[in-house]
Amino acid sequence: MNTDHIPYKMPTRGWSLSQNWVNLTFMHWEVEPHLLEKYIPEDLELETFNGKTYVGTIPFRMENIRPRFLPSVPLISNFPEFNIRTYVSKNGISGVLFLTLDAESRITSMYAPWAYGLPYVFAKGEVKENVEGGFSWHSKRKSNGIGIKGESKPNGPLRKAKKDSIEEFLFERYSLYVTYKKRTHIAYTCHEPWEFQDATAIIEKNSLTEFYNLGITDLLEPDLVHMSKGVQVKTWSAEAV
């Protein structure tokens, strides 16, 4: 896989997982930095774009997840996911920090927090493509009923992020940070540059984002909406930083 577009080197050791991220809707809200502080480890820097801090809620599908040298398993390797994320860096490496990863996978929701510290939560849900070329999605946690429901429709041409644009800031990140065993870890991800479209989101309910008390005035009207058919991804196991 080409890595010329990635601003830092991928690990020299072998990747651990292959997966596809499919039919994504990126919905972003501007939030006040101090409302995110309780979610950010002290040794990570919260990143801003033109002085603004963003939180994203992203419905999509995880497909064909498989460990290196092993095949994917249909009933385990494919499921919808609904994550909430913000943008951080450490030692000059920009990445993603997840507040939650809601997923309809009991195995992932049990194993990933224990093995990697990823904040997975089990939730029933669905993400599907509709006849108009958009996506519809809904999720609901079994534990407390919170979730999200809506659809997205494209309203612009397919494109890639321009240098120094808001889209480059939000999308072109090739690592994630997580707290595991009381230490900050980084996990690298490798894929081609995102291809996406501007979009419109019609949200019926959004108690998922509301749950994190980020001071968002209108949870049904994101400040920015984009869509993507997705990318093929290789990921590495997390390492302490």
ZADO-1210 file (C-alpha; in nm, 4 decimals, padded with zeros to 6 digits):
<atoms>
<atom x="00.0000" y="00.0000" z="00.0000" code="MET" pos="1"/>
<atom x="00.1273" y="00.3478" z="-00.0899" code="ASN" pos="2"/>
<atom x="00.2393" y="00.5536" z="00.2112" code="THR" pos="3"/>
<atom x="00.3784" y="00.8650" z="00.0371" code="ASP" pos="4"/>
<atom x="00.0811" y="01.0714" z="00.1556" code="HIS" pos="5"/>
<atom x="00.1294" y="00.9812" z="00.5234" code="ILE" pos="6"/>
<atom x="00.3337" y="01.2470" z="00.7088" code="PRO" pos="7"/>
<atom x="00.5132" y="00.9971" z="00.9337" code="TYR" pos="8"/>
<atom x="00.6511" y="00.6468" z="00.8959" code="LYS" pos="9"/>
<atom x="00.4427" y="00.3374" z="00.9547" code="MET" pos="10"/>
<atom x="00.5892" y="00.0713" z="01.1864" code="PRO" pos="11"/>
<atom x="00.8469" y="-00.1605" z="01.0321" code="THR" pos="12"/>
<atom x="00.6884" y="-00.4618" z="01.2030" code="ARG" pos="13"/>
<atom x="00.4008" y="-00.6422" z="01.0317" code="GLY" pos="14"/>
<atom x="00.0472" y="-00.5090" z="01.0478" code="TRP" pos="15"/>
<atom x="-00.1938" y="-00.6960" z="01.2750" code="SER" pos="16"/>
<atom x="-00.5417" y="-00.6438" z="01.1240" code="LEU" pos="17"/>
<atom x="-00.6914" y="-00.5880" z="00.7811" code="SER" pos="18"/>
<atom x="-01.0355" y="-00.4294" z="00.7532" code="GLN" pos="19"/>
<atom x="-01.2617" y="-00.2157" z="00.5352" code="ASN" pos="20"/>
<atom x="-01.4353" y="00.0995" z="00.6558" code="TRP" pos="21"/>
<atom x="-01.7485" y="00.1286" z="00.4418" code="VAL" pos="22"/>
<atom x="-02.0347" y="00.3790" z="00.3832" code="ASN" pos="23"/>
<atom x="-01.9248" y="00.6473" z="00.6263" code="LEU" pos="24"/>
<atom x="-02.1054" y="00.9657" z="00.7250" code="THR" pos="25"/>
<atom x="-01.8813" y="01.2201" z="00.8965" code="PHE" pos="26"/>
<atom x="-02.0788" y="01.4689" z="01.1085" code="MET" pos="27"/>
<atom x="-01.8808" y="01.7334" z="01.2954" code="HIS" pos="28"/>
<atom x="-01.9722" y="01.9937" z="01.5528" code="TRP" pos="29"/>
<atom x="-01.7564" y="02.2742" z="01.6861" code="GLU" pos="30"/>
<atom x="-01.7219" y="02.2443" z="02.0644" code="VAL" pos="31"/>
<atom x="-01.5561" y="02.4382" z="02.3443" code="GLU" pos="32"/>
<atom x="-01.2167" y="02.2876" z="02.4327" code="PRO" pos="33"/>
<atom x="-01.2766" y="02.2897" z="02.8077" code="HIS" pos="34"/>
<atom x="-01.5765" y="02.0589" z="02.7666" code="LEU" pos="35"/>
<atom x="-01.3467" y="01.7946" z="02.6162" code="LEU" pos="36"/>
<atom x="-01.0788" y="01.8123" z="02.8843" code="GLU" pos="37"/>
<atom x="-01.2238" y="01.5301" z="03.0955" code="LYS" pos="38"/>
<atom x="-01.1882" y="01.2930" z="02.7976" code="TYR" pos="39"/>
<atom x="-00.8307" y="01.3876" z="02.7006" code="ILE" pos="40"/>
<atom x="-00.5297" y="01.2216" z="02.8678" code="PRO" pos="41"/>
<atom x="-00.2966" y="01.4795" z="03.0205" code="GLU" pos="42"/>
<atom x="-00.0081" y="01.3857" z="02.7924" code="ASP" pos="43"/>
<atom x="-00.2064" y="01.4449" z="02.4699" code="LEU" pos="44"/>
<atom x="-00.2579" y="01.7818" z="02.3035" code="GLU" pos="45"/>
<atom x="-00.6067" y="01.8691" z="02.1813" code="LEU" pos="46"/>
<atom x="-00.5718" y="01.9959" z="01.8246" code="GLU" pos="47"/>
<atom x="-00.7601" y="02.2860" z="01.6685" code="THR" pos="48"/>
<atom x="-00.8226" y="02.4102" z="01.3151" code="PHE" pos="49"/>
<atom x="-00.8202" y="02.7894" z="01.2815" code="ASN" pos="50"/>
<atom x="-00.8693" y="02.8040" z="01.6574" code="GLY" pos="51"/>
<atom x="-01.1733" y="02.5746" z="01.6541" code="LYS" pos="52"/>
<atom x="-01.2104" y="02.2356" z="01.8226" code="THR" pos="53"/>
<atom x="-01.4237" y="01.9646" z="01.6641" code="TYR" pos="54"/>
<atom x="-01.6017" y="01.6464" z="01.7670" code="VAL" pos="55"/>
<atom x="-01.7199" y="01.3990" z="01.5063" code="GLY" pos="56"/>
<atom x="-01.9959" y="01.1375" z="01.5151" code="THR" pos="57"/>
<atom x="-01.9453" y="00.8784" z="01.2425" code="ILE" pos="58"/>
<atom x="-02.1825" y="00.5940" z="01.1476" code="PRO" pos="59"/>
<atom x="-02.0297" y="00.3342" z="00.9145" code="PHE" pos="60"/>
<atom x="-01.9714" y="-00.0363" z="00.8607" code="ARG" pos="61"/>
<atom x="-01.6691" y="-00.2422" z="00.9567" code="MET" pos="62"/>
<atom x="-01.6271" y="-00.5207" z="00.7020" code="GLU" pos="63"/>
<atom x="-01.3924" y="-00.8120" z="00.6379" code="ASN" pos="64"/>
<atom x="-01.1950" y="-00.7678" z="00.9580" code="ILE" pos="65"/>
<atom x="-00.9277" y="-01.0320" z="00.9814" code="ARG" pos="66"/>
<atom x="-00.5966" y="-01.0887" z="01.1586" code="PRO" pos="67"/>
<atom x="-00.2809" y="-01.1168" z="00.9521" code="ARG" pos="68"/>
<atom x="-00.2582" y="-01.4579" z="00.7778" code="PHE" pos="69"/>
<atom x="-00.6171" y="-01.5517" z="00.8696" code="LEU" pos="70"/>
<atom x="-00.9451" y="-01.5202" z="00.6737" code="PRO" pos="71"/>
<atom x="-01.2411" y="-01.3076" z="00.7750" code="SER" pos="72"/>
<atom x="-01.5437" y="-01.4800" z="00.9338" code="VAL" pos="73"/>
<atom x="-01.8835" y="-01.3531" z="00.8049" code="PRO" pos="74"/>
<atom x="-02.0717" y="-01.3504" z="01.1374" code="LEU" pos="75"/>
<atom x="-01.7819" y="-01.1910" z="01.3259" code="ILE" pos="76"/>
<atom x="-01.5953" y="-00.9750" z="01.0743" code="SER" pos="77"/>
<atom x="-01.8807" y="-00.7455" z="00.9623" code="ASN" pos="78"/>
<atom x="-02.0837" y="-00.5068" z="01.1770" code="PHE" pos="79"/>
<atom x="-02.2081" y="-00.1461" z="01.1994" code="PRO" pos="80"/>
<atom x="-02.0153" y="00.0979" z="01.4155" code="GLU" pos="81"/>
<atom x="-02.0993" y="00.4453" z="01.5494" code="PHE" pos="82"/>
<atom x="-01.8039" y="00.6297" z="01.6948" code="ASN" pos="83"/>
<atom x="-01.7510" y="00.9699" z="01.8507" code="ILE" pos="84"/>
<atom x="-01.4039" y="01.1129" z="01.8134" code="ARG" pos="85"/>
<atom x="-01.1906" y="01.4209" z="01.8512" code="THR" pos="86"/>
<atom x="-00.8446" y="01.5209" z="01.7315" code="TYR" pos="87"/>
<atom x="-00.5226" y="01.5093" z="01.9304" code="VAL" pos="88"/>
<atom x="-00.1465" y="01.4803" z="01.8898" code="SER" pos="89"/>
<atom x="00.1644" y="01.3735" z="02.0762" code="LYS" pos="90"/>
<atom x="00.5277" y="01.4181" z="01.9750" code="ASN" pos="91"/>
<atom x="00.4132" y="01.5835" z="01.6524" code="GLY" pos="92"/>
<atom x="00.2002" y="01.2876" z="01.5422" code="ILE" pos="93"/>
<atom x="-00.1624" y="01.3857" z="01.4814" code="SER" pos="94"/>
<atom x="-00.4246" y="01.1236" z="01.5539" code="GLY" pos="95"/>
<atom x="-00.7758" y="01.0427" z="01.6627" code="VAL" pos="96"/>
<atom x="-00.9065" y="00.9934" z="02.0164" code="LEU" pos="97"/>
<atom x="-01.2350" y="00.8058" z="02.0563" code="PHE" pos="98"/>
<atom x="-01.4898" y="00.8908" z="02.3233" code="LEU" pos="99"/>
<atom x="-01.6848" y="00.5796" z="02.2266" code="THR" pos="100"/>
<atom x="-01.7099" y="00.3120" z="01.9604" code="LEU" pos="101"/>
<atom x="-02.0635" y="00.1727" z="01.9657" code="ASP" pos="102"/>
<atom x="-02.0807" y="-00.1484" z="01.7632" code="ALA" pos="103"/>
<atom x="-02.3106" y="-00.4406" z="01.6991" code="GLU" pos="104"/>
<atom x="-02.0439" y="-00.6957" z="01.7828" code="SER" pos="105"/>
<atom x="-02.0446" y="-00.8631" z="02.1220" code="ARG" pos="106"/>
<atom x="-01.7012" y="-01.0137" z="02.0625" code="ILE" pos="107"/>
<atom x="-01.5426" y="-00.6798" z="01.9720" code="THR" pos="108"/>
<atom x="-01.7235" y="-00.4973" z="02.2537" code="SER" pos="109"/>
<atom x="-01.5866" y="-00.7440" z="02.5078" code="MET" pos="110"/>
<atom x="-01.2416" y="-00.8111" z="02.3639" code="TYR" pos="111"/>
<atom x="-01.1226" y="-00.4691" z="02.2386" code="ALA" pos="112"/>
<atom x="-01.1541" y="-00.2847" z="02.5755" code="PRO" pos="113"/>
<atom x="-00.9734" y="-00.5674" z="02.7536" code="TRP" pos="114"/>
<atom x="-00.6997" y="-00.6214" z="02.4945" code="ALA" pos="115"/>
<atom x="-00.6405" y="-00.2663" z="02.3692" code="TYR" pos="116"/>
<atom x="-00.8264" y="-00.0215" z="02.5929" code="GLY" pos="117"/>
<atom x="-01.0543" y="00.0847" z="02.3074" code="LEU" pos="118"/>
<atom x="-01.3876" y="00.2177" z="02.4460" code="PRO" pos="119"/>
<atom x="-01.6205" y="-00.0200" z="02.2601" code="TYR" pos="120"/>
<atom x="-01.9841" y="-00.0441" z="02.3728" code="VAL" pos="121"/>
<atom x="-02.2360" y="-00.2965" z="02.2418" code="PHE" pos="122"/>
<atom x="-02.5253" y="-00.1411" z="02.0504" code="ALA" pos="123"/>
<atom x="-02.7785" y="-00.2749" z="01.8027" code="LYS" pos="124"/>
<atom x="-02.7676" y="-00.0872" z="01.4758" code="GLY" pos="125"/>
<atom x="-02.7660" y="-00.0720" z="01.0996" code="GLU" pos="126"/>
<atom x="-02.5897" y="00.1259" z="00.8277" code="VAL" pos="127"/>
<atom x="-02.7081" y="00.0802" z="00.4711" code="LYS" pos="128"/>
<atom x="-02.6924" y="00.2488" z="00.1335" code="GLU" pos="129"/>
<atom x="-03.0228" y="00.3806" z="-00.0021" code="ASN" pos="130"/>
<atom x="-03.1514" y="00.4171" z="-00.3568" code="VAL" pos="131"/>
<atom x="-03.0585" y="00.7869" z="-00.3749" code="GLU" pos="132"/>
<atom x="-02.6900" y="00.7152" z="-00.3216" code="GLY" pos="133"/>
<atom x="-02.6985" y="00.8199" z="00.0405" code="GLY" pos="134"/>
<atom x="-02.6786" y="00.6251" z="00.3648" code="PHE" pos="135"/>
<atom x="-02.9311" y="00.5602" z="00.6391" code="SER" pos="136"/>
<atom x="-02.8273" y="00.4579" z="00.9873" code="TRP" pos="137"/>
<atom x="-02.9550" y="00.3934" z="01.3389" code="HIS" pos="138"/>
<atom x="-02.8148" y="00.2578" z="01.6639" code="SER" pos="139"/>
<atom x="-02.9390" y="00.1897" z="02.0148" code="LYS" pos="140"/>
<atom x="-02.7427" y="00.0766" z="02.3171" code="ARG" pos="141"/>
<atom x="-02.8922" y="-00.2172" z="02.4986" code="LYS" pos="142"/>
<atom x="-02.7557" y="-00.0884" z="02.8313" code="SER" pos="143"/>
<atom x="-02.9283" y="00.2516" z="02.8409" code="ASN" pos="144"/>
<atom x="-03.1154" y="00.3006" z="02.5128" code="GLY" pos="145"/>
<atom x="-02.9117" y="00.5932" z="02.3844" code="ILE" pos="146"/>
<atom x="-02.8406" y="00.6048" z="02.0131" code="GLY" pos="147"/>
<atom x="-02.8700" y="00.7920" z="01.6882" code="ILE" pos="148"/>
<atom x="-03.0967" y="00.7728" z="01.3849" code="LYS" pos="149"/>
<atom x="-03.0885" y="00.9519" z="01.0526" code="GLY" pos="150"/>
<atom x="-02.9700" y="00.9562" z="00.6949" code="GLU" pos="151"/>
<atom x="-02.7207" y="01.1384" z="00.4785" code="SER" pos="152"/>
<atom x="-02.7346" y="01.2523" z="00.1177" code="LYS" pos="153"/>
<atom x="-02.4492" y="01.3715" z="-00.1064" code="PRO" pos="154"/>
<atom x="-02.4615" y="01.7269" z="-00.2376" code="ASN" pos="155"/>
<atom x="-02.1233" y="01.7689" z="-00.4006" code="GLY" pos="156"/>
<atom x="-01.8695" y="01.6018" z="-00.6304" code="PRO" pos="157"/>
<atom x="-01.6263" y="01.3334" z="-00.5220" code="LEU" pos="158"/>
<atom x="-01.2976" y="01.4889" z="-00.4119" code="ARG" pos="159"/>
<atom x="-00.9891" y="01.4568" z="-00.1932" code="LYS" pos="160"/>
<atom x="-00.8753" y="01.6923" z="00.0788" code="ALA" pos="161"/>
<atom x="-00.6714" y="01.9931" z="-00.0285" code="LYS" pos="162"/>
<atom x="-00.3589" y="02.0783" z="00.1652" code="LYS" pos="163"/>
<atom x="-00.4240" y="02.2809" z="00.4826" code="ASP" pos="164"/>
<atom x="-00.8025" y="02.2436" z="00.4451" code="SER" pos="165"/>
<atom x="-01.0503" y="02.1543" z="00.7183" code="ILE" pos="166"/>
<atom x="-01.1024" y="01.8201" z="00.5421" code="GLU" pos="167"/>
<atom x="-00.7313" y="01.7407" z="00.5607" code="GLU" pos="168"/>
<atom x="-00.7404" y="01.8216" z="00.9327" code="PHE" pos="169"/>
<atom x="-01.0413" y="01.5961" z="00.9950" code="LEU" pos="170"/>
<atom x="-00.9689" y="01.3021" z="00.7626" code="PHE" pos="171"/>
<atom x="-00.6000" y="01.2625" z="00.6900" code="GLU" pos="172"/>
<atom x="-00.4999" y="01.1013" z="01.0180" code="ARG" pos="173"/>
<atom x="-00.3196" y="00.7733" z="01.0332" code="TYR" pos="174"/>
<atom x="-00.3045" y="00.6930" z="01.4019" code="SER" pos="175"/>
<atom x="-00.5278" y="00.6666" z="01.7050" code="LEU" pos="176"/>
<atom x="-00.4523" y="00.7155" z="02.0725" code="TYR" pos="177"/>
<atom x="-00.5905" y="00.5127" z="02.3588" code="VAL" pos="178"/>
<atom x="-00.5300" y="00.4761" z="02.7323" code="THR" pos="179"/>
<atom x="-00.4371" y="00.1176" z="02.8135" code="TYR" pos="180"/>
<atom x="-00.3111" y="-00.0055" z="03.1499" code="LYS" pos="181"/>
<atom x="-00.2888" y="00.3573" z="03.2672" code="LYS" pos="182"/>
<atom x="-00.0528" y="00.4550" z="02.9837" code="ARG" pos="183"/>
<atom x="-00.1137" y="00.6326" z="02.6546" code="THR" pos="184"/>
<atom x="-00.0701" y="00.4056" z="02.3536" code="HIS" pos="185"/>
<atom x="-00.0673" y="00.4775" z="01.9802" code="ILE" pos="186"/>
<atom x="-00.1947" y="00.2491" z="01.7030" code="ALA" pos="187"/>
<atom x="-00.1089" y="00.3245" z="01.3404" code="TYR" pos="188"/>
<atom x="-00.3501" y="00.2870" z="01.0471" code="THR" pos="189"/>
<atom x="-00.2605" y="00.2800" z="00.6783" code="CYS" pos="190"/>
<atom x="-00.4935" y="00.3438" z="00.3838" code="HIS" pos="191"/>
<atom x="-00.5195" y="00.5508" z="00.0683" code="GLU" pos="192"/>
<atom x="-00.6210" y="00.9189" z="00.0992" code="PRO" pos="193"/>
<atom x="-00.9919" y="00.9646" z="00.1632" code="TRP" pos="194"/>
<atom x="-01.2272" y="01.0282" z="-00.1274" code="GLU" pos="195"/>
<atom x="-01.5431" y="01.1989" z="-00.0049" code="PHE" pos="196"/>
<atom x="-01.8355" y="01.4238" z="-00.0896" code="GLN" pos="197"/>
<atom x="-01.9981" y="01.7138" z="00.0887" code="ASP" pos="198"/>
<atom x="-02.3306" y="01.5966" z="00.2245" code="ALA" pos="199"/>
<atom x="-02.6481" y="01.6809" z="00.4125" code="THR" pos="200"/>
<atom x="-02.7534" y="01.4939" z="00.7264" code="ALA" pos="201"/>
<atom x="-03.1150" y="01.4524" z="00.8328" code="ILE" pos="202"/>
<atom x="-03.0991" y="01.3436" z="01.1976" code="ILE" pos="203"/>
<atom x="-03.4137" y="01.2267" z="01.3761" code="GLU" pos="204"/>
<atom x="-03.2518" y="01.1705" z="01.7155" code="LYS" pos="205"/>
<atom x="-02.9029" y="01.1933" z="01.8600" code="ASN" pos="206"/>
<atom x="-02.8920" y="01.0970" z="02.2247" code="SER" pos="207"/>
<atom x="-02.5564" y="00.9291" z="02.1502" code="LEU" pos="208"/>
<atom x="-02.3668" y="01.2549" z="02.1025" code="THR" pos="209"/>
<atom x="-02.5794" y="01.4228" z="02.3698" code="GLU" pos="210"/>
<atom x="-02.4658" y="01.1650" z="02.6269" code="PHE" pos="211"/>
<atom x="-02.1150" y="01.3175" z="02.6367" code="TYR" pos="212"/>
<atom x="-02.2288" y="01.6653" z="02.7468" code="ASN" pos="213"/>
<atom x="-02.0232" y="01.8636" z="02.4971" code="LEU" pos="214"/>
<atom x="-02.2364" y="02.1772" z="02.5045" code="GLY" pos="215"/>
<atom x="-02.3624" y="02.1330" z="02.1479" code="ILE" pos="216"/>
<atom x="-02.6601" y="02.3644" z="02.0929" code="THR" pos="217"/>
<atom x="-02.8269" y="02.1680" z="01.8113" code="ASP" pos="218"/>
<atom x="-02.7487" y="01.7965" z="01.8055" code="LEU" pos="219"/>
<atom x="-02.9599" y="01.7529" z="01.4901" code="LEU" pos="220"/>
<atom x="-02.7645" y="02.0065" z="01.2818" code="GLU" pos="221"/>
<atom x="-02.3932" y="01.9315" z="01.2393" code="PRO" pos="222"/>
<atom x="-02.1634" y="02.2146" z="01.1389" code="ASP" pos="223"/>
<atom x="-01.9985" y="01.9950" z="00.8745" code="LEU" pos="224"/>
<atom x="-02.1192" y="01.6803" z="00.6951" code="VAL" pos="225"/>
<atom x="-01.9266" y="01.4584" z="00.4546" code="HIS" pos="226"/>
<atom x="-01.9774" y="01.1101" z="00.3095" code="MET" pos="227"/>
<atom x="-01.7378" y="00.8464" z="00.1816" code="SER" pos="228"/>
<atom x="-01.7740" y="00.5015" z="00.0271" code="LYS" pos="229"/>
<atom x="-01.4763" y="00.4035" z="00.2382" code="GLY" pos="230"/>
<atom x="-01.1202" y="00.2741" z="00.2420" code="VAL" pos="231"/>
<atom x="-00.9290" y="-00.0514" z="00.2804" code="GLN" pos="232"/>
<atom x="-00.7186" y="-00.0383" z="00.5953" code="VAL" pos="233"/>
<atom x="-00.4231" y="-00.2070" z="00.7600" code="LYS" pos="234"/>
<atom x="-00.3743" y="-00.1465" z="01.1327" code="THR" pos="235"/>
<atom x="-00.0936" y="-00.2174" z="01.3753" code="TRP" pos="236"/>
<atom x="-00.1259" y="-00.3203" z="01.7386" code="SER" pos="237"/>
<atom x="-00.0964" y="-00.0374" z="01.9886" code="ALA" pos="238"/>
<atom x="00.2373" y="00.0553" z="02.1447" code="GLU" pos="239"/>
<atom x="00.3131" y="00.2716" z="02.4475" code="ALA" pos="240"/>
<atom x="00.4276" y="00.6287" z="02.3847" code="VAL" pos="241"/>
</atoms>
